[in-house]
Amino acid sequence: MNATDTVLLDGRRVGFSECPYVICEAGVTNYGDVEVARRQIDAAVAAGADAVKFQKRTIDLVYTKEMLDGPRQSPWGTTQREQKEGLEFGLDEYQEIDKYSREKGVEWFASAWDLESQKFLQQFDLKHNKIASAMIVYEDMLKMVASEGRHTFISTGLSTLDDIDKAVQIFRDADCSFELMHCVSTYPMRDEEANLKMINVLQERYNCDVGYSGHEVGLAVSYAAAALEITSLERHITLDRAMYGSDQSASVEPAGFKMLVGAVRKIEQALGDGEKRILEAEVPIAQKLREHLKWEASE
């Protein structure tokens, strides 16, 4: 069984050979450039990530005309519309992303920000879905995604426990496998805002798998989350944090992402199973260090 095989047991995902399941969030840090997206996929594969995630929006449904007509300087022009459309991938780009990801042997999926975008993603028959934090209160979106029956990662930033209660109930009513992801939706997030103890709260309250979606600068908080036995870890990736865009400062460059994945795999191994035992390698050490006890006992 590999890291993308899913077995359901009492509503939970089990049987993943590697935990946490590492998601490389490409988001909108690729300039809407499919060549940059390919390089992000390459970086995810080189780091040993399990999946690459994108974001899909229908611009005129997600933003108001007044907002889109507003001014914004960007590489694509002087209006908000030009900036938003410049960052957005269409069918041709997603077909290339789908083809390239399959060639590289890595999964991809995306978080939709409107119902038309979710319908758009359905044509690719992806293994996973993602509910972005901003969408956790959008019940029509939750119901549509849950009806597809794909294992879904649900980010919990920008939400109350009541919001999460409602989302969990929708997925359980639909008998759709899911896991929550603890998230604080500031970009970048300050370390003292992380509130990682919420991971345990979510695990206990919902009796489900819980991951972590991080927007902090650096890797230490993600390492700490891994030590809390999260089942998934999502971090934004960028080819260069100096590139244009508001998400770049909360993103990790390829070398850092590789370091992150290597470390969380070691943390997972180091956690062990919690059963006390004497290792075979410890036996001769114990005999050597306790040799003097035999002398004392014989006197």
ZIBELJO-V271227 format. One record per residue. N is the residue number from 1. PHI is phi in radians with two decimals (* if undefined). PSI is psi as a letter, one per 20 degrees, with the letter a starting at -180 (999 if undefined). OMEGA is omega in degrees with one decimal (none if undefined). Layout:
N PHI PSI OMEGA
N PHI PSI OMEGA
This chain:
1 * p 179.7
2 -1.78 a -171.2
3 -1.20 i 179.6
4 -1.82 j 175.9
5 -1.36 p -177.0
6 -2.15 p 172.9
7 -2.16 p -178.9
8 -1.71 p 177.4
9 -2.42 o -179.8
10 0.94 l 177.1
11 1.37 j -177.2
12 -1.99 q 176.3
13 -1.55 p 177.9
14 -2.35 r 172.7
15 1.58 j 175.8
16 -1.29 p -177.5
17 -1.23 h 179.0
18 -2.26 p 174.5
19 -2.28 q -1.5
20 -1.31 q 174.6
21 -1.33 o -170.0
22 -1.63 p -178.8
23 -1.92 p 178.7
24 -1.64 o -175.5
25 -1.42 o 179.0
26 -1.38 h 173.4
27 0.84 c 179.6
28 -2.05 k 179.2
29 -1.55 j -176.7
30 -1.93 j 176.7
31 1.13 j -175.1
32 1.14 k -175.9
33 -1.91 o -174.9
34 -1.15 h 176.7
35 -1.18 h 174.9
36 -1.12 h 177.9
37 -1.07 g 176.8
38 -1.05 g -179.8
39 -1.17 h 174.6
40 -1.14 g 177.3
41 -1.09 g 177.3
42 -1.01 g -179.0
43 -1.13 h 177.9
44 -1.11 g 179.4
45 -1.13 g -179.6
46 -1.09 h -179.5
47 -1.37 i -177.2
48 1.57 k 177.0
49 -1.21 q -179.1
50 -1.56 h -175.3
51 -2.71 q 173.3
52 -2.07 p -177.6
53 -2.06 q 177.7
54 -2.07 a 177.7
55 -2.26 q -178.4
56 -2.22 p 178.7
57 -2.33 q 165.1
58 -1.67 o -166.9
59 -0.91 g -175.1
60 -1.33 i 175.1
61 -1.65 h -175.7
62 -1.50 h -176.3
63 -2.12 q 177.4
64 -1.34 q 177.9
65 -1.08 h -179.4
66 -1.08 g 179.0
67 -1.15 g -177.1
68 -1.15 h 179.1
69 -1.41 i -177.8
70 -1.23 r -177.3
71 -1.34 q 171.8
72 -2.86 p 177.2
73 -1.40 p 179.4
74 -2.72 r 177.0
75 -1.08 i -175.7
76 -1.80 i -179.7
77 2.71 b -172.1
78 -2.08 j 179.8
79 -2.11 r 175.4
80 -1.06 h -179.9
81 -1.05 g -179.3
82 -1.08 h 179.1
83 -1.18 g -178.2
84 -1.12 g 179.8
85 -1.20 h 178.5
86 -1.13 h -178.3
87 -1.47 i -169.3
88 -1.57 p 173.1
89 -1.54 q 175.1
90 -1.87 a -175.4
91 -1.06 g -177.6
92 -1.03 g -178.9
93 -1.18 g 179.6
94 -1.22 h 174.0
95 -1.13 h 177.6
96 -1.22 g 177.2
97 -1.08 g 179.1
98 -1.08 g -180.0
99 -1.09 g -176.1
100 -1.18 h 179.2
101 -1.11 g 178.8
102 -1.13 h 177.6
103 -1.08 h -177.7
104 -1.51 i 176.5
105 1.28 k 178.7
106 -2.19 q 178.8
107 -1.33 q 169.6
108 -2.35 q 171.1
109 -2.74 a -174.5
110 -2.63 q 172.5
111 -1.72 p 179.1
112 -1.62 q -178.9
113 -1.92 j 176.7
114 -2.82 r -174.1
115 -1.15 h 178.8
116 -1.09 h 178.4
117 -1.18 h 177.1
118 -1.14 g 176.3
119 -1.10 h 178.0
120 -1.02 g -176.9
121 -1.21 h -176.6
122 -1.06 h -176.8
123 -1.19 i -177.0
124 -1.65 i 176.7
125 0.87 l -177.5
126 -1.37 q -178.1
127 -1.35 h -173.8
128 -2.21 q 169.6
129 -2.10 r 177.7
130 -2.43 p 171.1
131 -1.76 o 177.2
132 -1.21 q -179.2
133 -0.94 g -178.5
134 -1.12 h -174.7
135 -1.70 i -174.8
136 -1.15 i 178.6
137 -1.68 j -177.5
138 -1.61 n -171.2
139 -1.11 h 178.0
140 -1.08 h 177.0
141 -1.16 g 179.8
142 -1.01 g -178.1
143 -1.17 h 178.4
144 -1.11 g -179.4
145 -1.12 g -179.3
146 -1.09 h -179.1
147 -1.16 h 179.4
148 -1.32 h 176.1
149 1.31 j 178.2
150 -1.56 q 177.7
151 -1.01 p -170.8
152 -2.14 p 173.8
153 -1.61 p -176.2
154 -2.03 o 178.0
155 -1.36 q -171.4
156 -2.00 j 173.7
157 -1.19 q 175.5
158 1.08 k -173.8
159 -2.33 q 173.4
160 -1.76 r 175.3
161 -1.08 h 177.1
162 -1.11 g 176.3
163 -1.05 g -178.7
164 -1.18 g 176.7
165 -0.92 g -176.8
166 -1.15 g 179.7
167 -1.13 g 179.4
168 -1.05 g -179.0
169 -1.12 h 178.2
170 -1.05 g -178.1
171 -1.25 h 178.0
172 -1.23 h 177.1
173 -1.09 h -180.0
174 -1.51 i -177.4
175 0.96 l -179.9
176 -1.86 p 179.1
177 -1.10 p -178.3
178 -2.67 r 165.7
179 -2.52 q 177.5
180 -1.45 q 174.8
181 -2.23 o 174.8
182 -1.09 p -174.3
183 -2.70 q 170.1
184 -2.06 o -168.2
185 -1.62 l 167.7
186 -2.01 q -171.8
187 -2.32 n -2.4
188 -1.46 r 176.1
189 -1.46 p 174.3
190 -1.36 q -176.0
191 -0.96 h -176.9
192 -1.26 i 177.0
193 -1.61 i -169.4
194 -1.09 h 177.4
195 0.88 l -174.7
196 -1.11 i 178.1
197 -1.12 i 175.0
198 -1.10 h 177.9
199 -1.03 g 178.2
200 -1.18 h 177.8
201 -1.06 g 179.6
202 -1.13 g 178.2
203 -1.02 g -176.1
204 -1.32 h -176.3
205 -1.21 h -172.9
206 -1.90 i -179.4
207 0.86 l -179.0
208 -2.46 r 175.0
209 -1.18 q -178.7
210 -2.36 p 176.6
211 -1.96 a -179.4
212 -2.43 p 174.3
213 -1.96 o -170.9
214 -1.87 q 177.5
215 -2.23 k -177.5
216 -1.46 r 170.9
217 -1.53 p 179.8
218 1.61 a -170.7
219 -2.08 i -171.3
220 -1.03 g -178.1
221 -1.14 h 177.8
222 -1.15 h 175.6
223 -1.08 g 179.9
224 -1.10 h 178.0
225 -1.10 g 178.8
226 -1.06 h 179.8
227 -1.23 i 177.0
228 -1.60 j 174.0
229 1.11 l 172.0
230 -1.17 q 179.6
231 -1.75 i 176.3
232 -2.63 q 179.5
233 -2.44 p 179.2
234 -2.11 p 173.6
235 -2.35 q 176.3
236 -1.23 q 175.9
237 -2.07 q 173.6
238 -2.43 q 176.4
239 -1.26 h -178.7
240 -2.79 p -177.3
241 -1.16 i 178.3
242 -1.49 i 179.6
243 -1.17 r 178.4
244 -1.11 q 171.9
245 2.28 q -177.1
246 -1.28 h -179.0
247 -1.48 i -172.8
248 -1.07 h -176.1
249 -1.18 h 179.5
250 -1.73 j -175.3
251 -1.90 r -179.3
252 -1.98 p 177.9
253 -1.34 r -173.6
254 -0.89 g -179.5
255 -1.10 g 177.9
256 -1.17 h 179.4
257 -1.16 h 177.2
258 -1.11 g 177.1
259 -1.10 g -179.9
260 -1.07 g -177.5
261 -1.11 g 178.7
262 -1.05 g -178.3
263 -1.20 g -177.3
264 -1.21 h 174.6
265 -1.16 h 177.3
266 -1.16 h 178.5
267 -1.07 g 179.3
268 -1.04 g 178.1
269 -1.14 g -175.8
270 -1.22 h -179.2
271 -1.12 h 177.4
272 1.16 b -176.8
273 -1.99 j 177.1
274 1.37 j 177.8
275 -1.66 p -179.2
276 -1.35 p 179.7
277 -2.67 q 171.2
278 -1.68 p 179.3
279 -1.23 q 178.4
280 -0.99 h -179.3
281 -1.21 i 179.6
282 -1.42 h -173.1
283 -1.02 g 179.7
284 -1.13 h 177.6
285 -1.16 g 178.5
286 -1.09 g 179.7
287 -1.09 g -178.6
288 -1.20 g -175.3
289 -1.30 i -179.3
290 -1.88 j -177.3
291 -1.02 h -177.2
292 -1.16 h 178.9
293 -1.18 h 177.0
294 -1.14 g -179.6
295 -1.13 g -179.4
296 -1.10 h -179.0
297 -1.20 h -176.8
298 -1.50 i -177.5
299 -1.47 999 none
